[in-house]
């Protein structure tokens, strides 16, 4: 469940970065009163921590067994 929450927040952060890159519009800053506002800084920090958490997902073993169908010859 934690991984899904982290991934959702990271996707929201990615959409914000896409808006900055394409439209030069920072959605988080616009909603929260500027890039230097306390709420904006908290959101940027949380998204950054989510990114660090997702790095750890790259090195974890998959907890679910493979669901591939193996054909016996």
Legacy VTK file of the C-alpha trace (Angstrom):
# vtk DataFile Version 3.0
C-alpha trace
ASCII
DATASET POLYDATA
POINTS 73 float
0.000 0.000 0.000
2.853 2.394 0.840
4.420 1.775 -2.565
1.175 2.766 -4.311
0.906 5.984 -2.293
4.532 6.847 -3.018
4.107 6.088 -6.715
0.954 8.236 -6.894
2.744 11.197 -5.305
5.677 10.716 -7.645
3.370 10.713 -10.665
1.799 13.966 -9.458
5.301 15.423 -9.126
6.162 14.221 -12.617
3.073 15.878 -14.047
4.091 19.107 -12.307
7.584 18.888 -13.836
6.004 18.226 -17.233
3.899 21.367 -16.839
7.031 23.328 -15.939
8.915 21.979 -18.943
6.159 22.404 -21.508
4.200 25.420 -20.283
6.649 27.050 -17.828
3.870 26.754 -15.241
4.526 25.404 -11.740
1.191 23.990 -10.595
2.335 23.358 -7.008
3.618 26.922 -6.635
0.441 28.305 -8.173
-1.801 26.336 -5.797
0.308 26.896 -2.687
1.381 30.510 -3.069
4.789 30.443 -4.690
7.867 28.238 -4.710
9.176 29.640 -1.441
5.920 29.140 0.467
6.066 26.649 3.338
3.384 24.373 1.874
5.104 24.293 -1.515
8.424 23.406 0.094
6.787 20.581 2.058
5.204 19.212 -1.122
8.512 19.417 -3.026
10.267 17.640 -0.138
7.662 14.866 0.051
7.867 14.265 -3.704
11.669 14.154 -3.454
11.480 11.596 -0.646
9.046 9.557 -2.740
11.578 9.540 -5.572
14.255 8.249 -3.212
11.870 5.551 -1.979
11.154 4.478 -5.570
14.880 4.049 -6.211
14.797 1.292 -3.597
12.039 -0.449 -5.564
14.498 -1.054 -8.395
16.620 -3.287 -6.187
13.893 -5.302 -4.447
12.892 -8.820 -5.290
9.370 -9.125 -6.608
7.166 -10.463 -3.789
4.610 -11.935 -6.186
5.408 -15.160 -8.023
5.731 -14.994 -11.788
2.386 -15.404 -13.459
3.792 -16.604 -16.732
2.376 -19.759 -18.179
5.125 -22.235 -18.752
4.643 -24.594 -21.652
6.108 -28.035 -21.160
7.570 -29.678 -24.246
LINES 1 74
73 0 1 2 3 4 5 6 7 8 9 10 11 12 13 14 15 16 17 18 19 20 21 22 23 24 25 26 27 28 29 30 31 32 33 34 35 36 37 38 39 40 41 42 43 44 45 46 47 48 49 50 51 52 53 54 55 56 57 58 59 60 61 62 63 64 65 66 67 68 69 70 71 72
